Amino acid sequence: MTGDRGGRRLHVLYAGSLARLVREDIIPVFEGKMGCPVSATAGGSRELAQAVREGRVAADVLLSADSEVIEAELARWPEGPEVSWYFTFATNAMVLAFGGQLRRGTSAPSEFAAEGAARVLRQGLRLGRSDPEGDPQGYRAVIVVQLLERVLGERGLLEAGLGEPRNSGQIVPSDQIIPRLRSGDLDLAFLYRSHAVEEQLPFADLPETVSLASARLAEEYAKAAYRCADGTVYRGRPITYAAAPVGDKCPSSAAMAFLAFLGSGEVGEALRKHGFGHVCRLEVPAADRRRGGDRHR
C-alpha cells in the first residue's frame, strides 16, 4: 500500500465494512464542501493499523471497525504515529446472513434466539467468516460463538460450529463473502448488520446477549475474547467504530476537518441510512496502556 501525502490531498484508510458509506456519502460530500481531494484505501482494520505503525503506508486518518484496534495497534506502541486521542462515531451489531440452503423464502428466520443460533451452527452448513487475525468482523465471529456457549452453558459449541478459531476451511476474504452467499456457495456467514442491510441480504438478528450491540452488556461481552497469533487479545465489547489521526504529530487542517465532518449530523443521517448507529464521543487511550504499555490483556 502507498499513500499520497503531497499537497492538500487527504489519504484515508477505512474498514471494509464502511466501503459504501465512505464512497457514496462521506468522500463526495466532504470533497464538495472542502474542495480537498481525498484518496482512500479499504482493508481489515487491524491490518491497516499495523501497516501504519510499521511505516508500510502513509495516511492521515484511520477509520477502524473497532476502537480497540486504535488502542492495541497504535496507542500502546512507542514506534509509529503518536495517537493520543480518537473518537467513536458509529455502532453496529453482528448477525447471521443467509445463502445457499438458507435463502429467503425457505427456512431463514428474521431473528434467532440463542438456542436457534446454536442449532444452526451445529448443522454442518457451509459457514463463512473473515480472518480474525486482521479483521475485527472475523474475531467478533469467534467471540459471538463463545458468548453463545456461555449463555446456553453448551460446551463444545465453538468447536462444533467453527472448528479452530483460524479454521482455513471457513475463513473467506471479506470481499468474497457476499458474492459467495449470493451464488449459494455459502449457506451462512457472520456479518455486520449494516453490511447485510446495505446488500439487501436475508439475515437473522442475534440475541442482544451475544450480538455485541448493547452498551449495557459490556461486562458480559468482555467474558469472551480472541487471542491473536502474536498474543494480542481482543475482548468482547459493544461494537464501536473509531476515527483517529495517524499522520504527522500535529494533524493537518484537512485531517481535522475530515474528523470534524464525521461527527456532523449529516454523517449521522448517512450512517443510519446504511444501517449503522451514530455516536460521537471523544476518547483518550487508557494511561496504563499507552506508549509501550502491556499489549496483552
C-alpha angles and dihedrals in degrees: 000000000000133000132211109220096164123120116345095322111131120213116206127188114202141180113260092239088065093055101111094039092051096043098042107031112015111039098040093047094044092048090049093050099042104027087227117134115229129203117194139193125196127207147120108316096231093047091050094048092050091049090054093047093049094047095246092124133032114213142150104216135022122203107197129192088219125042088208089066088065090053100040100040102032117013096048096052125084092210124065126034120342107246108187097159143015136167135227116232110168144031133205144170137229118246139172112246122201138227135146111017092008101054121143111280095039125064099321112130124205093226135022128213111214091260091052093050091050091049092053092048090054094053096085094240122163100269126187130198134162125254110286091205095067108013127062090212087061098052091041089059089058091046092050092056091046088054091049088055090052096045093049098033085231109148116201096032093115092053093043095048104034108011109208114004088244094042104162091203091068104031111101128179104263093239091056100051097082096044089050091049090050093048092049093244088121126043097194140012138180108238140157113266091237091057093050090048093049093049094043092234123162108252144159125231114233123226115274090245090070107018095086088229103114124082091197091061095054094116092052093047090052090065088077125062146168121223114208122220090257091054098257110140125213113194126202111274137162104276111261128167116217137199124206137173107244103171127082122352088260108046116232120254088249091055092049091048090051092050091048090050090055089061094052127111088242091062089043089060091048091050092053091048089056094048100261129122118237126232132158115199130149114225134192118202112254109270095230091053100043129106104003099346125143111305094191117077 
